[in-house]
Amino acid sequence: MKIAIDGPSASGKGTISKILAKELGAIYLNTGKIYRIVALLASKQKGNLMEAATKICQNIEKYFIEESENDEIYTEENARLTSEIAKIPEVRSGLLEFQKSFAAKNDNVILEGRDIGTVIMPNADFKFYLDASPEERARRRLLQSGSGNINEIMESIQERDKNDSERKEAALKIADDAIYIDTTKMSVEEVVNKILNIVNGL
């Protein structure tokens, strides 16, 4: 079974996907984390940012293992850079193969990101699009980081939404056959149960 979970930043898709993977015994991949890792490592390189990012993509499987638990990838500064990095066609094409391969070689898999249902797994068995109000998403991000200004965080989130939605390739959008879930006023447990009920045909 292949499940695609898309949505904007701080919509809850990461937390939900992890729990679902455990409940369903599925392999889980946070595709947004891949882009965050590329952005962080590229920012530490000297010279052209695009060239650095493109080169990093060539060894993304190695870097994904090494940097997955690095808290630096979740800073607001890196989030903004990630949105810019994701616009680079060479980066998207470089990471596309890794994501599609990951989805193909695992029979029971959950991928979450922004273009899973539209690009990475267009034939997924189930597609979900999680969303929440900008205010709620900023509140969640503030709780996650433990510091910052909520208005600045919300502004950053809205800026990233705009960038992600307007980029030419693999833009953030709802797949035609995706199930839309507004998580603004829902608890994590409520969202998980709703998805499990759909997947299990209840």
Number of C-alpha atoms within 10 A of each C-alpha: 13 19 26 28 26 29 25 23 24 22 25 23 26 23 12 19 23 18 17 21 18 11 11 14 12 21 19 22 20 18 20 19 20 23 26 26 26 28 26 23 17 24 18 10 12 8 10 10 16 18 13 19 25 22 16 21 25 14 13 19 14 11 16 17 9 11 18 15 10 10 9 15 22 17 13 17 12 21 22 17 19 25 21 17 24 24 18 17 15 17 22 17 13 19 23 17 12 19 19 15 11 17 24 14 9 14 12 16 21 28 33 27 23 26 25 31 28 22 15 25 21 15 14 20 12 20 29 22 25 24 21 20 15 21 17 17 24 25 17 17 23 17 12 11 12 8 9 12 11 17 12 12 20 20 15 18 23 18 14 20 18 14 18 23 16 14 15 11 16 20 19 21 18 20 19 9 13 18 15 16 17 14 19 16 11 12 11 15 10 12 20 17 14 13 19 15 11 11 15 7 7 8
